[in-house]
Amino acid sequence: MAEETRTGSSPNIDHRDLKITDFCDMEKFSRMMQDWAIATGLAVAAVDNDFNYLCDFYNFTEFCAVYNRGNPQKKNACIRSDQNGHGIYRCHAGLIDFTSPITLTDGTVLGAIYGGQVLPSVPDEERYRQDARKNGIDEENYIQALHKVNIRTPQQIESSAALLTRVINTFVRSSYNAMINEESLNVRSQIIASLSHIYFLNYYIDLTHHTFLALDVPAKIHEAVGTKNTADALLKTIAMQLTEKEATDGLLNFHDLSTLPERLQNRASIAYEFISTEYKWCRAVFITVSQDDQNRPDRVLYAVQQINEEKESELKIQKELKDAAEEAIKANRAKSEFLSRMSHDIRTPMNGIIGMTHIALEQENNPRTTDCLKKIGRSSNYLLGLINDVLDMSRIESGEIVLNPQPYPDEEFDEYMDSVLLPLADAKRQIFVPQKHVRQDIIPILDKLRFNQIIFNLVSNAIKYTPDGGSILYDGVSQIVGDQLELTITVSDNGQGMSESFQKILFEPYTQEDRIRTMKAQNTGSGLGLAIVKKLATLMNGTITVQSQINQGSTFTLTLHLPYITREDYQKENKETVSEDTVSLQGKRILVCEDNEINQEIVQSILSRYQMQADIAPNGIIGRNLFEKSAPGYYYAVLMDLRMPMMDGYDTAQSIRTMAREDAGTIPIIAMTADVFSEDIAHCLAAGMNDHLAKPLEPGVLYEKLKKYQ
């Protein structure tokens, strides 16, 4: 079992309601105040924070007590002097007073000392006679009381006040510490009592002297320990008493006091779980009680508790989580298998529809037939797009999409835009305005396929939801931010727009706004396009936002943070030789392993268009035999369907690769299948195939795949 670390903290003490009378011996407090007053000849008193007096008034003069504080006309002036005075100050009657705070070590103020009532020098009698007449006081008695006031120099007053402050604060602080120590002992006793309810075995261990003190121990353990007098012997006995032989070593390692200070350093506690012969599941714990000057524990509490109920609950939860994980894996596997079958079963007839449409369009047709065939082609491609959206979303959610970043020059993207996006806008007589303010000296590094997919979804949506004759604006801006290229793409339209409520859920899968969904003659799609855009943008370290108003259009802003390469470095790595493509596949013979007759016809038609010849094998065995009987180099490449009778494409490819002939290991074998999942592609490569073509087949894509192996 692994050690478990626990942390803890000391409680904070609230001083807000703390009073000196709660913990000080007030008789001693008063005696110190009185002794000081007698010794110095100065008056003194003390109050708490609520201005309640803590002791009697000492050495208060008749001049002050009777003729000033006791005079109704002068009492308020005395009170104001007490409240406003700080340190050593002169009161309203001309006497020198002082005030000092009573504090704890941490600065907490608990009250104040007030004192003084002395003159700094011989008084001006005439001034005091005028004061007596003004306030209706007997003039002679007032002067007589004034003469009884002691005279002290400022230095005497300051040193006397400082002495009293130190004495009183020392007394208060020591009294407070004594109270805290007493409370601490009480708390520790309560903790020990409380621990007995949680832990059935408790020892206090001194790591410096290797001694121990039993706090609460079962009788059986107590008897086994007997007269042992070292902590090491104690813990060894406990380990042997609590565990079977095979489990003892683990607990003994936990008990090792030679390594305990290091294991417990800067920790409140460490724990170890084990199975006991008598108590079943238990947890042993070392808890730091105190540390030495190097922050290493020197005193610890050792305790053991039963955790059967906790462990059973933990094991139950672990089993439930394991079962849930297995169910999730099964469900995900079933989902993948279903999608793979669905992909294959739908793409196979789609290949026939799209392929035959291509073939039919190449024939001489009347205008009405040509129009119908084009509409079939558009509808088929639309349906294929829906299928691709569902499969892409599944791949993204399963984490199967792996980005393939590579430099993407701006001029290459221009070609994509001109060939794919502009025709979409032209078909609806829309104004498509591409504006770009990208740096020409640097080239972004990104996944071209996925980036094009994002842009296609954004632009095609703008075209779809903008009326004929509307306008679409594409704007691209790039700038260097830190060590990355920040690429900001904005796609704006003046189309139908979206409600504010729908914008909040716009990027969630399968969502469409009701008013759009119900529009007539509108191919609204699967509701996955923007969800895929959002997921892909996140995968590419980017964000996408939208601003839109109904009937005023929408603006999507895509921001990507990408690595980049300078154009100069790119050109060095990709020295282009400008020459016309003279590669020709005319006359090349291709072995086509395909069991579906419609697909056979489609492939033959595509190859014939490029003046290539095809030999058809309706199953893997025939395909293998045709290759085996042919002369080396007779076939330029093999197009291999995967799901065929007799022998599937995987086994056929492996069989060809293992033949003892010079071209068996080099002939290009290209999978040609409706299975388009990543695991399908990986399976193809593992079986010895070179490449993969997804059905429905695109003539241009097929040609480029074959040309790649020229």
N, C-alpha and C positions, 0 to 999 in steps of 0.2 A: 504493500500500500504506500502511496506517496504521501509525503508530509504536506500538511495544509497550513497556510499562513493566515493568521488573524491579526487585525489591527484594532487599536482602541485609543481612547483619549481621556485625560483627567477632567473632572467636572469643574466648571467655573463657579466662583463664589460671588453671589450678589450682595453688594455693599449698600444698596440703596436704603434698606430699612435697618442698617446696623447702627446701634447706639452704644456709647461708651459705658453706660450703666449696665449693658448686657454682659459685660465680661470683666470690668475693672472692680477692684476693691475700693469703693468710694470713700471709705474712712481713711485709707492710706492716701488716696488722692487729695482729700481735704487737708490732711495733716501736712503733706508736702507743700501745699499752697500756703498754709498758715505759717509754717516754719520759714518759708522764703520771705513772706511779708514782714515777719518780725526781724529777720536778719538784714533786710535791705531798707526797711522803712518805707517801702512803696506799697500802695494799695493793690489788691488783686482780686479777681473773680473769674469764673469760667462758665461758658454756656455751651449747649449743644447746637445742632444745626437749626433747631426750632426756637432758639433763644430761651430755652429753659435753663435756669441756673443749675450748675452741677455741684456747687458747694456754697458756703457762706461768703459774705463780703469780708475781706480782711484788710485792716488798716484804712478803711474808708474814713476820711477826715470829716469833721463837723462842717467845715467850709463847703465840702462837696455834698455830703449826705443830707444836711439840714437846709443850708442856704441856697443850694443850686438844685439838686435832684428833688429835694423836699419842697421846693418853692413852686407853686402852681404856674407862675409866670415863666419860670426858667427850666421846668422839667422837660418840656418838648425839645428845647435846645440841647439838653444833655443827651436825649435819646438820638437826635440826629447826629451828634458828634460820635456816639458809639457806632452807629450804622455806617457812617461815611468814612470813619477813620481807618487808616491802614498803616501798619508799621508803627513808627514813633511819630506822634502828631500833637498839635496844640488844640485843646478843647475850647469851647466858646467862652469859658471863664478865664482862659489864659494859663491853665495848668497843662503840664506835659503828661500825656497818656501814651499807651502803646497797646497794640493788639497783635497776637500771633496765632496761626492756625494750629489745631491739634490734628495730626495726620497719621495714617498708617505708612508702612514702608513703600507701598505702591502709589502713594500720593492721595489716597482717599481722605477727604476732609471730614472729620467727625464733630468738630466744634471749634471753639476759639477761646483764648485767654485774653482778658482785658485787665489792664493795670496802669499804675502810674500815680496820678494825683499829687504831683510834686511841682515845685517851681524851679526853673532853670537858674534863677538869680533873685536878688532882693526885689520885691514887687514895688510898683509905683502906687503908693497908698491913695493918692488923690484920685487916680482912675477908678479904684475899687470903691471909694466913698461915693463917687458919682454913680456908680453902678448900683450901690445900695439905695441911694435916694431915688433913683429911677424906678426900682422894683419894689419900693416900700419896705425895705429891710432896715432893721435897727442898725444904724451906721457903726456904732462902737462895737456892738457884738460881732458884726460882719468883719471888721478889721481885726478884732481879737482872734476870731476863728482863722483868718488869713495868716496871722503870725504863727499859728500852730502847724501850718503846712510845711513839710520838709523841703529843703533846697538841695537839688542834686544836679551835677553837671550832665550834659548830654552823653558823655562817655560812660558815666556811671549808670545812667538809665539804660543805655544800649546794651552794656555787658550784663547787667542784671536781668534784663528781659531775655537775652539770648540764653543765659544759664537756665532760667526757669523753663523756657521752651524746650531745651534739650532734655531736661530732667523729666518733664511731664510727658513728652513724646516717647522717651525711652520706656517709661513706666507703662504707657498705654499700649505701645507696640509689643512689649514683652507679655503683657496680660492677654493681648489678642492672640499671640502665637501659642500661649499656653492653652487658650480655649480651643484653637484649631487642632493642636496635638491631641487634646482630650477627645474632641469630636472625631478625629481621624482614627483613634483607637476604637471608639464606639462603632464607627463605620466598618472598620476592618473586622471587628467581631461579628457584626451583622452580615458582612460579606461571607465570612467563613460559615456562618450558620446557613446562609442562603445556598452556598455551594453544596452543602450536604444534601439539599433537595435535588440538585442536578447531578452531582458526581457522587458515586458510592465510595470512592477512595480519594483521600486528600492528604498530601504531605507538603510541608514547608521545607525547602532544601537550601542550605547555605553552600554555594558553589566554591567559595574561597576555602572553607574549612572542611568541606565534604561531610557536613553534619546534616541531620534532618530532625524534624519535629512532626509527630503524627497529629493530624487535626481531626480526621474522621476516617476510620479504617474498619473494614469487616473483620470479625473475630478470627476467621480462618487465616487471613493475610497477616493479622497481628501476631498470631501464634507462630506462623512460618518465619516471620522476621526475627522473632525472639530477641536475642541479645546483640544482634548485629548493630555495629555502631558507625558504619560509614554509609554514605548515600549510594555509592557504587554497589555495595553488597545488598542494600535495600532494593534497588531497582532490578538487579539480577534476580533476586528472590521473587519479586512481583511478576516479572516476565515468565518465570518458570511455573508459577502458580496459576497464571491466567491463561496460558496458551499450551497447545500441543507442541510436540518437539519440532515438527516441520514449520510451525509459525513462530517459534521462539526467537529465531535469529533476527527476523525483521523487527520485532519489538525491542530486542537488545540493541540493535543499531540505533533505534530511536532514543533509547535510554542512555546512549554513550555520552557521559558528562564531559569527556575530554574534547568533544566537538560541539557540545551544546552551546557554549558562549558564541561561537562563530555562527552557528545556524540560527540562533535567536537574536543576534545583534541587529539593532534597529527594527525589531519586530515586537509586537505586543505579545504574540503567542505563536506556537507551532503545534500541529496536531497530527496524529497518526491513527488510522482506523485498522482494526484487526478483529479476528473472530476468536472469542474466548471459549474455553471448554465449558464453563459454567454459565457465563452471562451472554453468550452468543455475540452479536455485533457490539463492539465497544469502540470508544474513541479516547485515546490517551492524549493529554495536552500538557505542555509546559507554558506557564504564564509568567512573564517578567514581573517581579515585585520591585526590584531596585537595580541600579547599574553603578559600575565603578566610574572613575574619572575618564575612562576611555570609551564610555558608552557601551560597555560589555556587561551583560547581566551577571550579577554576583549573588542574587537571591531570587529563587523562583518558587512558584507553586506548581506542584505536580498533582494532576487529578485524572480520574478515569470515570467515564459515564457510559451507560447503556444507550445504544442508538438503534435498537431493533425496529421500532416503529418507523423511525426516520429512514432507515436503510431499506426496509421493505417497501416503503413508499417510493424511495429513489429508484430501486430496482424495477418496481412496477412501471414507473414513468419511463425508465430507459427501455423496457420491453415494449411499451406502447409506442414510443418514438421509433424504435427499430422496426416494429410491425408497420407503422405508418409510412416509414421510409421505403420499406419493401413494397408496400401497396402502391406508393407513388411511383416507384421505379417500374412496377408492372404496368400501371396505368399509362406512364409515359412511353413504355415500350409498345403497348397496345396502340397508343395514339400514333406513334411513329410508323408502326406496321400498317395501320389503317390508311394514313396519309400516303405512304409509299404505294400501297395497292391502288388507292384512289387516283394518285398521280399517274400510275401506269395505265390503269383501266380507262381513264378519261383521255390521256394524251394519245393513246394508241388510235382510237377513232378520230381524234382531232387531227392527228397526223394525216389520216386518210382524207379528211375533209379539206384541210388546207393544201395538202399536196395535190390532190386532184383539181382543186380550184386553180392552182398555179398552172397545171398542165392544160386545163380547159382554156384559160386566158391566153395561152400561147397559140391556140388554134384560131382559125378564121371563124368569127361569130358575127351574128347580126347585132346591131346596137343594143337591142333589148336584152339579149342573152349576156352580152358583155356587162351591161349594167347590173344584171342579177348576180353574175359571178363576182363582181367587185363588192356588192353588198354582202354576199356570202363570205367573202374574204375578210371584210371589215368586222362582221359579226363574229366570225371564228376567232380573229385576233383579239377581239374584245373579250370573248369567253376565255381564251387562253390567258389574257391578262388577269382575269378574276382568279383563275386557278393559281397563277404565279403569286398573286398577292397572298392567298391563303397559305401557300407553302412557304413563302418568305417570312410571314408572320410566325409560323410554326418554328422555322429555323431560328429566328431571332429570340423567341421566348425560350427555346431549348439551349441557347448559347452556342448554336452550331455554326453561325456565320463568323468566319475568320477573315479579317481585312487583309488585303494584299496591296500595301502602299507602294507607289512608284511615282516618279516624276510625271506630271501632267502639263505639258506646255499649253499655253493659251491658244496657240494656233490649232492644236489638235482638238481642243474643246470647241473652237469655232466650226470645225468641220462637222462635229457631232450636232451642233446647234443648227447649222445650215441644212444638214441632210435629214434630221429627225424632227426638230421643233418647228422650224419655219414652215414646212409643208402643212403641219397641223393648223397653224394660224391661217395660212393661205386658203385652206379648204373652207374656212368660214368667213373669208374676206375680211379678216381682222388685221389691224395694224400691229405688227410685232416690232418693238423698238429695243434692240439690244445695245445697252450702253455699258462700257467697261472702263474703269479707272484703275486697272491693275498694273503693278510694277512689271515692266518687261525684262528687267535685269535679273529677276529671280523666278523660280518655278516651284510651285507647291508640290509636296509629296503626299499623295493620297490614293485611296482605292478608286480607280477610274470608274469601274463598273458601278459601285455603290454611289459615288458622287453623281454620275449621270442618272442613276435611278432616282435620287432625291430631286435633281433639277427637273427631270421628266415629269415626276408626279406634281411638282409645284406648277410648272408651266402648263401641262396638259389640263390640270384642274382649272387654272385661270382661263384657258381657252374654252373648256367645257361650260363654265358658268358665266361666260361673257357672251352677250348676244352677237349675232352676225354683224360685222362692221365695227365692233368695239375695238379697244386698244389694250395691248399687253406691254408692260415695260419691264425689261430685265436690266438690272444694274449690278455690276460687280466692282467691289473696292478692296484693295489689299494694302496692308501696311505691316511693318515690322514692329512687334510688341515683345520686348525682352529677347528671348532666343527663338521665337516662333513667328510664323507668318499668320496674321489675323486676316482671314478672308471673309468679307461680308457680302452676301448675295441678297438682293431685294427683288421680289417678283410682285408686281402690282397690276391690278386690272380695274376696269370701271364697270364690272358686271353686277351680279345679283347681290353680293355681299352676304353677311351672316348676322344673326341676332347676337346680342351681348351674352345671353344665357348659353347659346350653343358654343360660343368661343371658349367657354370654360371646360367643355368636354370634347373639343374638336379633335384632340390628338389621341383619344381613347379608341380602341379597336371597335369596329362594327357600328360606329355612330354616324348618323346622317340627320340633317335637319328636316323636320317633317314637311315643311313647305317646299323644300327642294325635292324630297323623295316623291311627292305627289304630282310634280310637274309632268305634263304630257310629253311623250316622245323624248324622254331624257334618259340617257344611259348614265345612271348615277353611280354605278360601281358597287364594290363590296363594302365600302366604308372602312377599308384597311389602308388605303394609300397614304394618308397623312399620319396614321399610327406608325406605319413603316418608316416614313420620313423622320418622325420624332425619334424612333429607336435607332435608326442609322446615324442620325445627327449626334446622338449621345455616344454611340460607339466610336464616332470620329472626333470625339472631344469637342463637341459643339453644342449649340443651342438653337432653337427656332421659336419665333414668336409671331403673333398675328395681330393686325389691327383691321377692323372691318365695320362697316355700317350697311344696313339693308338698303339695297338699290343704289349704293354709292361705290361699291367695289371693296376689294380686300387687298391688303399688303402683307406678304409673308417676308420675314427677315431671318435668314440663316447666317449664323456666325460660327466659323470653324477656326480652331487654333492648330496650326499644322507645322510640321518640319518643312524645310525647304532646301533647295540647292540653287546656287547661282547659275545663270544661263551659260556662263563661260565654262564652269565645271561640267555642266550637263553636256555641252557640246564636245568637250574633251572625252567624256565617257561614251558618247554616242556619235562617233564620227560618221556622218551620213554621206553616202555616195549617191549623188543625184544622177539617176539613170532610169530609163523607162523599164517597167516590169516586163522582162522578156521571158519569165518563167512560163512554160506551157506544159499542160498535162495532156495534150492531145495524144491519143493513141494508147494511153496508159490503161492497163487492165486491172480492174478492182474485183476482188472476191467479196461478194455480198452474202453474209449469212443472215437470213431473214425468213421467218416462217409465214408471215402475213402477206397474202397475195397483193393486197392493195399497196402495202408498204413496198413490196418488191417493185411494183410498177412505178411508184413515185421515185424510188432511188434510181431505177434504170433511166427514167425520164430526165432527172437532174444530171446524171453522169453523161447522158447522151447530149444534153445541151452544151456541155463543155468538151464534147467529142472524145469522151472516154468510153471504154467498153466494160460491161459488167457480166460476171458469171454468178448465177444465183444458186445458193445452197439453202434448201428449205429447212434444214436442221443442222445441228453441230457436227454430227457424224459425217454427213455428206461434205460439209465444209472442210473438215479435217482431211478427208480423203482427197478432195480436189487439190488442196494445197500440197499434200504429200506426194501426189502423182505428177505434179507440175514440175517443170525445170526450175532450178534456182533463178530468181529474178523475173520469173514469168509474171508474177503478180506484183504490182506496185504497192498495194496496201490491202488490208482486210477491214471491211465495215461489219461490225459484230453486234447483232442483236443479243440481248442477254437472256430473255425468256423464250427458249425454243424447246420443242419436244426432242426426245431421244438423248440429246446432250445440250446443256445450256451454254451460254456464251462464255462463262467463266472457265468451265472445264475445257471447252474448245480452245480458248486462248492458251491455257496451260499446256494442253496437248501439243499445240503448234510449237510453243517455245521449247519443248523438250525434244523435238525431232532432231535427228543427227544429220543436219544439212546446214550449209553455210548461211542461208538467209533466215533460218528459223528464229534466230535471236535478234534480228535487225529489222525485219519487215514491220512497218507501222500497223498496229492493230488498234482501231478506233471504235470504242463502244458507241453504239447507236441505239438508244433506249429511252423509254419513257420514265425510267427510274432516275430521278434527279436529286435525290438526297445526298448529303455529304458522305454518309456511310456507303451509299451505292457507288459513288465515284471512287472512294478509297478502296472498295472491294475490287473495282475494275483494275486499278493500278496494281493492287497486290497480286492479281491474277496474271499480270504480265502485259496488260494493255497499255498503250501509250497516251491515249487521250479519250475524251468523252464528248459525245454530241447528244443534246437533248431533243427528243421529239416534241412537237412537230419539227421536221427538218426545214431549215432555211437554206435555199440553194446557195446563196452567197457564203453563208457560214460553213457549209459543207465543203465548198470549193477551197476556202481559205485554210481549213483544217488539213485538207489533202496537200495543198501547195506548200504548207509548212514543212513537210517532210521531203521536199524536192532535193 
